[in-house]
């Protein structure tokens, strides 16, 4: 797909607990939907462990490749919360105890409960900009195009709501979905031909099982609505040519595909 005027993002979900299955990630879908609404395309997401070299390499690779990088998890008070330290190493700077972050924590935590572990949450890379945390005060931070946020969904969402006004989006990705009860094997070749003809539109096929029948929903995504309508009509005609019946779905965002709508 053409990358002209496309603003991209990557989400790094950091935490052994997510990889083990003990914690179910609830951040990616929400973040992707918010970014899509802003004209920012979630181009990649990774779930990575609490391992220093892995985090550093992932941050450095993503920040060079994408417009924005968002990390979730690993900025708490325990020994395995190493995200802040790793981001500092990725940028080649030292980590320090930010006076403003320390004051925020001390204003929220009862004096008798203030300890070194909790104050660790005020340790951020030198040169970073704090991201406000209206829920529990322990801030996230921004280093250039990297935004480091908490893993707890309510806190992550509050942090993002605060930083969102500083993000600049591009052309918004729109989508048109056309379903049919034709199997994917029947539409694979002609659908590929349509994709080859319209390189600026991304076409995805999502199989489903509904009412005892298999089928698939074909979702066309792009920034040019006129071209998108042409592609969708080509998809409908392809289905008719294969003796199927095209079923127009509501327009959906990429984040909806294959989830609650059972596409």
Buried (B, 14 or more C-beta within 10 A) or exposed (E): BEEEEBBBBBBBBBBBBBBEEEBEBBBBBBBBBBBBBBBBBBBBBBBBBBBEEBBBBBBBBBBEEBBBBBBBBBBBBEEEBBBBBBBBBBBEBEBBEBEEBBEBBBEBBEEEEBEEEBBBBBBBBEBBBBBBBEBBBBBBBBBEBBBBBBBBBEBBBBBBEBBBEEBEBBBBBBBBBBBBBBBBEBBEEBBEEBBEEBEEBBBBEBEBEEEEEEBBBBBBBBBBEEBBBBBBEBBBEBBEEEEBEBBEBEEBBBBBBBEEBEB
